Amino acid sequence: MIEYENLAKANDKFFKEYGRNFQDTLQRGWFILGSKVEGFEHSFAEYCGTKFCIGVASGLDALMLSLHACQFQPGDEILVPSNTYIATILSILQCRLTPVLVEPDIRTYNIDPSKLEAHITPRTRAIMLVHLYGKPCDMDPIVTIAQKNKLCIIEDCAQAHGAMYKGVKVGGFGDYGAFSFYPTKNLGCLGDGGAILVQTTEKAGILKKLRNYGSEKKYYNDIIGFNSRLDEIQAGLLSVKLKHLDEINNHKRKLAQLYEEGLKSDFIKPVTHKDYFDVYHIYNVRHERRDELREYLLRNEIKTEIHYPVPPHKQRAMQGLIKGGPFPISEEIHRTTLSLPVSFFHTEQDIEQVIEIANKF
Ligand SMILES: Cc1ncc(COP(=O)(O)O)c(C=O)c1O
């Protein structure tokens, strides 16, 4: 059986180093907001080429705290892709803002910059874009539109650690770069975790307060805050893994290249372009008979996933809460997409086997 994911196998190479780091944290006896978090924040900001990184409790919180820091008014509108993971849209709703869904480009699955301006109203405040599946968005036109219309940019980088647009890492193009370290991510920890990248001391200061009860100095509360902190154990493990992130990304890129070269043309493969350094958090193909293909692969001992089976606007929880529509492109993607195995533990032989079997479908 070729598994879709196996987190024990994907982390196996790091277990010894994790163990040493964990022991070190235990011996220090300091578990919240200490030197391990500071160390990781420093290294991750440096890796991404930004000034500041603020560790938080999850990717959803990274998005929510970014929106809180913006101090928008209830009902203000946020442009967001119609085909993202639900967390992106939840962050907007949790902040009492209105998500305005914008269709993606069918070739890249990322928000279509040419459709943004038609959705801008006097209430529009921000573009919350998603570098979906690990592929960077087309940042040049997005930044131009945001500047022209005085909109804030929040990048949802939950699936794109180390991805680059025109040689520049994602997370620093916008005002806020939000990351998730959920265990399956390319840079995943062994629990929940997240981070926000920003470029100014002011933003970093507000986010540090927001994640810690609105407080900078213990027992003195300046603003209404939250408890959303990356913990010392996870931060230590993330520092270990960060040293291997390029190796992880390059391995996944190598596997993606095998798919790109080996899969027959019946499958619609992810677009590749010199401007996109895609880190393939997910390697998806599209096929008219997606469900049959999935069953066929499973019968042949290959596990796959669907990211995602139900588009956000069709989720029960979202009824009446989002603006925009209809969303034929998003629906088409959700109907036809299938994610193939592309984990760090998969070998080139595994992928050759998937290709050989898939090509007989
Ligand atoms: C695009 C996207 N945004 C946000 C999130 C939320 O991250 P977390 O699960 O850490 O809250 C995820 C996680 O799966 C995601 O894929």
The ligand as an SDF file (V2000), in Angstrom:
LIG
                    3D

 16 16  0  0  0  0  0  0  0  0999 V2000
   -4.9180   27.3940    3.5690 C   0  0  0  0  0  0  0  0  0  0  0  0
   -5.0150   27.1730    5.0540 C   0  0  0  0  0  0  0  0  0  0  0  0
   -5.2610   28.2150    5.8500 N   0  0  0  0  0  0  0  0  0  0  0  0
   -5.3320   28.0750    7.1900 C   0  0  0  0  0  0  0  0  0  0  0  0
   -5.1770   26.8610    7.7940 C   0  0  0  0  0  0  0  0  0  0  0  0
   -5.3440   26.7460    9.2750 C   0  0  0  0  0  0  0  0  0  0  0  0
   -4.2270   26.2760    9.9370 O   0  0  0  0  0  0  0  0  0  0  0  0
   -4.3560   25.5580   11.3660 P   0  0  0  0  0  0  0  0  0  0  0  0
   -4.9130   24.1870   11.1270 O   0  0  0  0  0  0  0  0  0  0  0  0
   -2.9800   25.5470   11.9070 O   0  0  0  0  0  0  0  0  0  0  0  0
   -5.2830   26.4010   12.1910 O   0  0  0  0  0  0  0  0  0  0  0  0
   -4.8920   25.7400    7.0100 C   0  0  0  0  0  0  0  0  0  0  0  0
   -4.6920   24.4350    7.6620 C   0  0  0  0  0  0  0  0  0  0  0  0
   -4.9150   23.3960    7.2270 O   0  0  0  0  0  0  0  0  0  0  0  0
   -4.8260   25.8870    5.6000 C   0  0  0  0  0  0  0  0  0  0  0  0
   -4.5720   24.8470    4.7960 O   0  0  0  0  0  0  0  0  0  0  0  0
  1  2  1  0
  2  3  1  0
  2 15  2  0
  3  4  2  0
  4  5  1  0
  5  6  1  0
  5 12  2  0
  6  7  1  0
  7  8  1  0
  8  9  2  0
  8 10  1  0
  8 11  1  0
 12 13  1  0
 12 15  1  0
 13 14  2  0
 15 16  1  0
M  END
$$$$
